[in-house]
Every structure is written in C-alpha cells, then in structure tokens.
Amino acid sequence: MSGLAAVLAGRETPGVHRWASGLDVVDVRHAVEHADWSFAHVDGIGLEARRDVLAAIGGALHLPDHFGRNLDALHDCLRDRSGPTVLLWDAWSGFARADTRSFELTVAVLGERPAGEVALEVLLRGEGPAVAVPLLE
C-alpha cells in the first residue's frame, strides 16, 4: 500500500494509476478514510458500455441526480466535489477491451485535475490490456 499511502500523505501526485494490490475493499476504504479522504468503489465486472461505466462511477461518487452520464457531465460534476477522493475501480479491463477509445476518454476526464482542484486518485485494479496509465507502486 506504500504508493497509495504516499498519495494520501501528499508525497505522490494524485491521478489515475494501475494498482496491483490484493487488499480487500474494506481495508482500502479504512486506510483512505483514516487519512480523511472519501472512498468510492466501482466493481467493473460486466461493465463494457460507456453509459454503464459512467452510471457506476456516478453512483460510486454520489454524483447529483442531474449527472447526465456523459463525459462532459462527469467532468463538470468532478469539479464540484468537496474533498479529496480515492476511486477504486476493480475489473476495469472489460471496458478497456470492449471500447478502447471510450475507456481512454474516461480515464482522461478522471485524470484531469487543474491546479487548485480537489484531489482525485483513481486506482485501476486488476489485470488488463496494456494502457498508458502509470503503475502506483
């Protein structure tokens, strides 16, 4: 968990990372919340369509009812979060394989945090295709 611990402590820049941890979701949640970050989890098993993935992300992050389940709406809603958040996205590979372009666009939106915006760390956990996402050690 040292890479995640570094993010939570401010020693590593938050963003989108592949993460090879075998920790239980409950243990990850505990560590994240102990650091005073919010925690969200997406179980991506069976999620291959962008609309379904965005609905799962919106639900996990408790985005408002007006969230339009499109990338522009995701971008806008992410800017309105009140505190730093870790989004653990298990089984992301089905979406990455089924719709590579939409996966790349979704990851780009999740990773786009201008200076001064509230931190968002997205952990892509599990095996998957080769993607241009750095590994969090």
C-alpha atoms as one frame of an Amber mdcrd trajectory, in Angstrom:
protein
   0.000   0.000   0.000   3.048   2.287   0.053   2.103   4.015  -3.220  -1.400
   4.759  -2.020  -0.034   5.865   1.348   2.221   8.326  -0.480  -0.768   9.753
  -2.381  -2.823  10.065   0.799   0.082  11.794   2.567   0.670  14.231  -0.299
   4.053  12.780  -1.325   2.727  11.419  -4.649   0.580  13.389  -7.085  -2.961
  12.018  -7.327  -4.179  10.923 -10.733  -5.092   7.695 -12.488  -2.882   4.711
 -11.718  -2.861   0.970 -12.245  -2.660  -0.684  -8.849  -1.717  -4.282  -8.135
  -2.874  -4.518  -4.525  -4.689  -7.599  -3.294  -6.143  -5.807  -0.267  -9.821
  -6.262   0.472 -12.047  -3.309  -0.453 -12.914  -2.832   3.229  -9.229  -2.477
   4.129  -8.618   0.039   1.336 -11.670   2.027   2.438 -10.427   2.043   6.027
  -6.960   3.331   5.054  -8.408   6.007   2.783 -10.963   7.230   5.302  -8.358
   7.157   8.092  -6.417   9.717   6.010  -9.577  11.892   5.816 -10.197  11.176
   2.135 -13.512   9.965   0.753 -13.670   6.496  -0.746 -15.650   5.161  -3.700
 -15.615   1.732  -5.328 -16.645   0.524  -8.775 -16.895  -3.188  -9.472 -16.430
  -3.218 -13.227 -17.328  -6.860 -13.817 -19.731  -6.943 -16.748 -19.419  -3.215
 -17.462 -18.396  -2.783 -21.084 -20.535   0.110 -22.355 -19.548   3.700 -21.610
 -23.025   4.593 -20.367 -22.956   1.705 -17.838 -19.451   2.599 -16.673 -20.365
   6.263 -16.229 -23.508   5.277 -14.305 -21.386   3.091 -11.996 -18.832   5.856
 -11.464 -21.593   8.395 -10.845 -23.237   6.114  -8.304 -19.976   5.335  -6.534
 -19.055   9.018  -6.285 -22.603  10.001  -5.304 -22.835  12.460  -8.168 -26.001
  14.580  -8.208 -29.251  13.494  -9.833 -28.642  15.853 -12.747 -25.463  13.925
 -13.686 -26.050  13.264 -17.386 -23.952  10.092 -17.698 -21.733  11.558 -20.370
 -18.111  12.695 -20.231 -18.888  16.418 -20.152 -21.240  15.911 -17.210 -18.654
  13.753 -15.444 -16.051  16.466 -15.915 -18.374  19.128 -14.525 -19.532  17.058
 -11.551 -15.990  16.096 -10.586 -15.155  19.778 -10.225 -17.902  20.160  -7.598
 -16.561  17.588  -5.129 -15.925  18.904  -1.642 -12.916  16.833  -0.595 -10.168
  14.528  -1.803 -11.376  11.146  -3.012  -9.986   7.742  -3.907 -11.946   5.810
  -6.530 -11.020   2.127  -6.561 -12.080   0.678  -9.930 -11.871  -3.101  -9.908
 -12.213  -5.142 -13.111 -11.769  -2.172 -15.434 -10.389  -4.311 -18.240 -13.723
  -5.365 -19.748 -14.499  -1.763 -20.622 -10.932  -1.119 -21.794 -11.122  -4.071
 -24.180 -14.706  -3.553 -25.374 -14.402   0.174 -26.113 -10.780   1.276 -26.010
 -11.461   4.832 -27.170 -14.209   5.441 -24.604 -12.019   3.935 -21.889  -9.172
   6.288 -22.824 -11.500   9.304 -22.828 -12.990   8.324 -19.472  -9.539   7.924
 -17.938  -8.514  11.305 -19.373 -11.519  13.003 -17.750 -10.894  11.249 -14.434
  -7.238  12.253 -14.507  -7.734  15.892 -15.447  -7.360  17.949 -12.302  -6.268
  21.568 -12.802  -4.143  23.139 -10.097  -6.188  24.060  -7.070  -8.923  21.477
  -7.690  -9.784  18.854  -5.118  -7.651  15.716  -5.441  -8.981  12.573  -7.099
  -6.957   9.354  -7.098  -8.296   6.628  -9.398  -6.899   3.140  -8.848  -7.368
   0.721 -11.750  -7.020  -2.613 -10.006  -6.739  -5.959 -11.716  -5.250  -7.374
 -14.857  -5.985  -5.713 -18.156  -4.686  -4.718 -21.530  -1.610  -2.549 -21.891
  -2.744   1.027 -21.296  -0.908   4.308 -20.988  -1.575   4.544 -17.245   1.331
   4.560 -14.780   1.654   1.917 -12.098   1.335   3.045  -8.493   3.972   1.038
  -6.626
